[in-house]
Every structure is written in structure tokens, then in C-alpha cells.
Amino acid sequence: MPQASDSYHHGDLRAACLRAARELLEEDGSAGLSLRAVARRAGVSATAPYRHYADRDALVSAVAAEGYRELGGYLAAAHSATPDDLAAVAVAYVRFALDHPAMFRVMFAEPCDPNSEERVAATAALSEYVRGIVRSAFPGADPEVLATPVWALVHGLAFLHLDGKLDTSTAEVVAHQVRTAVHALLATSPVTSKAAAAAPEQAKA
């Protein structure tokens, strides 16, 4: 058990607290996440985390911001591999949720500090990334209009898998379910169907 100490240099204490918070999340979920518990895990005094986090919401926001950035990495990797396949990005989104369930719930189901610049910047970057994916997948559609329903579809699939409503027995089964749902719903959507039909015409211009 590490001994409580305030000997961290500026910046190291913050990183130590974030590491401790993530370890606690993985072990006990968000119920066990508190500044006091983080201090114990990091081996610092009970008051040390307050140097960087005013309260639990501020800590949760910092953890969530890390999660948004990591999720962005999952999506970018899937998008670069198959730039025209929206379903591949959806699979990566659901995969992230299943790989990091406690983190995912903190990101989207926990109250966060609305004044956290880090969290606001991370969520804004993710939102812009989603709009970019929609823009490239459906060049004939308004990304501002379409991004929200596309995100809602994929986000709903993530939580259905997390909550055990859909089969998660293998990665292949999950990928098939997500791809099937995305292809089916986008194919029947008047907006996306029109956008997809317009893409070849635009390519000829």
C-alpha cells in the first residue's frame, strides 16, 4: 500500500489522481469513485486531489475527457481503415463501450462539471468528428441535421449491448448486429437514402 505523500511535482499529482480514478472505475464502477478514494489509491493525503479538482464532478469530467479522446482514437482508426463505411465506425463505437464499460457510463451517464473546459473541448471535438463522418458518408445531406440521429442510433446500439439486451458473446456477433442495424436503418431513411443516391452524381460533376 503506497504511503500518503504530497511529494508529487505539479502535473504528476493530477496524472496520479486520474490513474487512480480509472483503476477504481474498472474495479468498482462509478459508485466507488470519490476524491477521498482517489487520494487513498494514489497514496496522497485526503486533501491533495483538491489542488486540481474542486469536487467529484470536476474529477469525473477530467476522466470523461480522457474517455472522449480515447473514443475518438477508436473511431479514427476505423474510419481510416474504411473511410466510406459508416458501419465500421459504428462497430468501433460499440467496441469501445464494451471494452471500457465503466468509462463509457461515466462519459454519458454521470453528471459532469459543465464548466470543465477540458470536457467541453473533448466533447466538441467528438461532435465535430461525427459531423465529419456524416459529411463524408453522405455528401448530399446537411451534417448538422443528420449527425444527431446517426449518433443516437449508434449510441443506442452501444447501450443495448452494454445492458445485455443484445448478444455480446463474440466480437464477430457484435460487429454483425451493429452493421446490420446501421445498414438497415440508413437504407430506409429518406434523408440518408437521398444523400447516398446523390453521392454518385456529385462524383461525376
HELIX and SHEET records of a PDB file:
HELIX    1   1 ASP A   12  ASP A   28  1                                  17    
HELIX    2   2 SER A   30  GLY A   32  5                                   3    
HELIX    3   3 LEU A   35  ALA A   42  1                                   8    
HELIX    4   4 ALA A   48  ARG A   51  5                                   4    
HELIX    5   5 ARG A   56  ALA A   81  1                                  26    
HELIX    6   6 LEU A   86  ASP A   99  1                                  14    
HELIX    7   7 PRO A  101  ALA A  109  1                                   9    
HELIX    8   8 GLU A  117  ALA A  137  1                                  21    
HELIX    9   9 PRO A  143  LEU A  162  1                                  20    
HELIX   10  10 ALA A  171  THR A  188  1                                  18    
HELIX   11  11 PRO A  190  LYS A  204  1                                  15    
END                                                                             
